[in-house]
Amino acid sequence: MVLKLHDTASRKKRVFVPQDETRVTMYVCGPTVYAPAHVGNFRPEVVFDVLFRVLRHAYGADRVVFARNFTDVDDKINAAAAREDVEISVISERYARIYHEDARALNILPKTFEPKATGHMDDIIAFIDQLIASGHAYAAEGHVLFSVASFQGYGSFSRRSLEDMIAGARVEVAPYKTDPADFVLWKPAKPGEPAWESPWGPGRPGWHIECSAMIERQLGETIDIHGGGIDLVFPHHENEIAQSVCAHGGKPLANYWLHNGFLSMNAEKMSKSEGNIVTVHEMLARGFPGEVIRYALLTGHYRAPLDWSEALMERARKSLDRLYGVLRRLKPIEPAKVAAPDAVLAALEDDLNTPRALAALFEIAGRANKAEDEAERAKAKGELLAAGALLGLLSNDPDTWFGLESISEAERAAIDRLVAERAEARKAKDFARADAIRDQLDQRGIVVEDSPEGSVWRMGSGATETRYLRAAIEHLSKYGFQEGSAQRAPRHAEAVLRRNEKNYFLVSALGGRGDSSVLVEEPLWKLRQEVELENGSVILVVSKELLQTLQARVENSLLFGYLTVDQRGSWELVRE
Ligand SMILES: [Zn+2]
């Protein structure tokens, strides 16, 4: 295979050659865990997961080593911990767990290593020590700073002049800095902040040094691929390079640098500070399968900006419905054992051209539909699944995808007949009859999608949820409640609604899967149905749809009951 990757350092597409084919190394900068991740945070997660799959396919699953960190020391984590009056680990562990839950839903393979700053303090301190000893860093007033003047290549990676860099990093001129462009490796803790002992006094590391130290410890001095979002080129990656190259006698930090483009939302950059974000957790709770989010993220080339919208999600869902519709028709057929199809592989080897790979997937689906004998159908099915595995798609059972597991065979056959009858009516241009059948299906909560591959149907979800949500929130807001983010639930709780001192609703449910419990957190608006007022109480009924969502996501399911909330805000759970 000839894999070509666009390397930010050389601004060129280059043929990928690993240093050691038996140990291909990749590092991607991960999130700061202080809030649920938004879909923009998951773009690199999905893009580099596809690259991980392509590399594993080429070199062998156990020969690719992939590390992605969690930043668990940060001002935002400190602030969140102070707000709740808890240790920072309570915050970072909570959001790391939610991140893992989201990643599982998006079918992202577990990383080989997942280092955290708090687990590598000794490595970080040793790294800084070495930079001081070699004249690339200096201690001043409890800080340690990297001396930009000591590294001739500084700025060449991001191709910026010193003036640009100072403006871009919004550096402060501080009395302890020799040069305003010098950046922090270690900083003293303010009173009350978490601190670690160091030769320069109690404090904590800067953000950039975390990655350099963890890469050295987990992967080595020079790695094959370093990735991240395009916004990390400067200052983060410029600074990682300066630190690592200086600490390692001029050896490069990475041989290939990959950066994914921004995600915008309705044409504006998605960012927490702009307030225009949509979290992955929220979308999952609304009933969008993780695979829809993954597919939507792969519809654009990773280097180009991608605009996120409800319409994009709908298109992704319909595309997957078409592909799963084909797999549903091929269900009785045993897939042939075939290699990943050339067209899909070639697209991915060309700098991860996922739009082209998805188009190739549809060509295979088209072939499957036209296949005339069983052998051809078995081959097409095998190819669809092999290509899907490279992209991290199509791993669900088609019945699960369409929500059919809870429907009996007899009922399914009856619906099949109605859908077929509707198709006949449409063909005969008897639209009144076709519409009447659609209404009948609607009433049963069944959605029919028409596509070139034929009509497929599935259990609907979502639409009525929003209506009930609004009604519920309106009622609850009268009692001073506000919509809020989810919180940790006790182990094996059946269903919990909690309210903290700040009037946030916390709704969670937890299901066990063997020893490792899986946490599913649903915001308030997933609770639906009758909101009644009775003796000053508000009663919410957990929806059957929610139950189904949970059943699809956790094996042992849970959760059904009433929740009463009185005017003083105290609550009681009544199990059915
Ligand atoms: Zn980094």
Residues whose N, C-alpha, C, O or C-beta is under 5 A from the ligand:
A	BS01	ZN	C29 C211
